[in-house]
Amino acid sequence: MAGALPLIAQQSVQIPAALNFTKSVQPAITGFEAVKASENVQRAPLKPFEGPRVIQKTMDLTEAIIGMSTYDLQTNGCNQNRLIYDGTTKAATWTFSAQTPPGSPDRGTGYAWDDGSGWSTYEERIESIRTGWSSLFKTAGGREAVINHGTSASFNFIYRDAPSDPWTETVLPTVHEGVGLLWPRAVSGGADGNSIHVIGITTPSGNGGVETLGQNGALLYWRSSDQGATWDIQDYQSPEWDATQFLSYGGDSYTIIAEGDKVAIGVFNDLGDSFVMRSDDNGTTWTKTVIVDFPVDLYVMDTGIDEDGDGIADTLTSSDNSGALLFDNNGMLHAAFGNMRYLDADLGDANFSFFPGTSGLMYWNEDMGAGNNMMIADLVDIGDDGFIFGTDFAGYNGKGLTSMPGFAKDADGNVFLVYAALMDDLIDGAGVYNYRHLHMMASTDGGTSWLTPVDITPIDPEEETDLIECIFPSVLSTVFNGSVALTYSRDYDAGTVVQGDETIDSDNSIIYLEVTTDEALGLNETAIASPFTLYPNPSIDGVIFVDGVDGNYQYIVTDMLGKVTAQGRMIAGLNNIRTSNLETGMYLLNFSNGVNTYVEKFMVK
């Protein structure tokens, strides 16, 4: 992509008090509610965030438009598994429609493939019935399949054993046909690669269902060990996630991954614990680990939470229902999720409130232990004024402003994380919503620290504009040919028609994107000794001066382990950087003007 963009500093920001929200989430998604107009819901200032900045610059990217859809909601929470690569052929799916949403009578699975000669054309859904929420996978035996929900009382299982074969349409066995099933996730795995793992929930009351197994939306698990010929586990509800643990589950608030006999399920709740379930025997036995410990178990709306006993309902932090998982090369499990704040102050409305201005990308891995997580990315204050410029934010069913994560890994053990983040300076044509772009960051030490996030969707190459909404990334978990591969939805209007943010339905482009790992690892940066002068070096009086600066630069100070200790801006002439807060030792000073990146080493005594 052409067009270099400036380096951007990462800072803690706050949303202006004038930005009050009367957001609502689709009532069909049980567990959410309409925030009442009488409530003054706004984002409070963030705690200081000492993470890496975000870079926008010329990128080494490969992308193609592989599909279109007027149905612009690709998930209510966690991103779907919608991209596969078997070493020869890539294939991708999305929720397709060419008709007016949200009714969209032609809605179904959009499908495209590339055997090395270019992406196929797309015209209509692959099924004979209306469906949605397709999860794509391929077994080692060559069976390509999707699991989705539709007009049947169970999940649809649609497959073919060769590219030239027609799609065969069947359904999963279930004892809950009278209730129905919604929002599935599916992956292939097993020692021989021919097992299929599926999760989903029973239809909640808000979608015409009834309470099932003591829950309003019961989470269930299926397994086939023979490519779907038979299902040896059906409608399984673990005692670790049943009605003794949770009252309900929201649509798409869960994800599943598999690698050989390792299987993991992640559940990202709002007014409840977020947790992972791990199996090392292909789904036969499971171990649970809580990654966000909500302070009240089995919380019932309108009972109120006042942990500090001051008589005022507490605002609590939890997940925003959007998360992702990854097994790294050592078999360790990683998780990422969006941050969200909740309040249940009105104890008579059978509802609770969320704060749409909440931000922060949260991270956990098994080495961190139960209940521990950390923020690894946040919003970018491009204006350096302490505020995000804009008038409103598209809600995406209660998602935070840094959310929709997806993981990948390479053979060298590096871990990559893609997520969608609100852009401070990019407002849609109607002057209403800030756009979101996709960012990618990397860890070279198993998640202990994270490198500089990079905007990987800086510009639409066709229209040559950065005024684009880039959301719903589906990331291939394994890097190939030195690139992270993903699909995402691109639009020129922020928000969705399906959820009521937009008023005009239009085509949304489904994009296939490859980003070289060098971009996230910083290997495409030209880092050389600067022509500037640093003194005194070592710094002994709490300050170091930088002289001879020839323009405007962003700078960042890190210790020798890569931890960010300071960051800011420099202007032409003489500048100073305070070092009084730094411990004795060696540090790196990196600064860039978006074209050149320099690095200097200095010592603090």
Secondary structure, DSSP 8 states (H G I E B T S, - for coil): ------EE-----B--TT--B--B--TTSTT--B--TTS-B------------EE-----EEEEEEEEES-----SSS----EEE-SS-EEEEEEE-SS-TTT-TT-EEEEEEESSS-B----S-SSSS-EEEEEEEE-TTS-EEEEEEESSSS-EEEEESSTTS--EEEE---S-TTT-EEEEEEEEESTTS-EEEEEEEE--GGGT---BTTBBS-EEEEEESSTTS--SEEEE--TTTSTTT-SB--TT-EEEEEETTEEEEEE--SSS-EEEEEESSTTSS-EEEEEE--SSTT--TTS---TT-SSS--EEEEEEEEEEEEE-TTS-EEEEEEEEEEE---TTSS--EE-TT---EEEEEGGG-TT--EEEE----TTSSSB---SB---TTT--SEEEEEEEE-TTS-EEEEEEEEEEEEE-TTS-BEEEEEEEEEESSTTSS----EES---BTTTTBS--EEEEEEE-SB-BTTEEEEEEEEESSSS-TTTTS-SS---EEEEEEEEEHHHHHTTTS-EE--SSEEESSSB-SSEEEEEEE-S-EEEEEEETT--EEEEEEE-SEEEEEE-TTS-SEEEEEEEE-SS-EEEEEEEE-
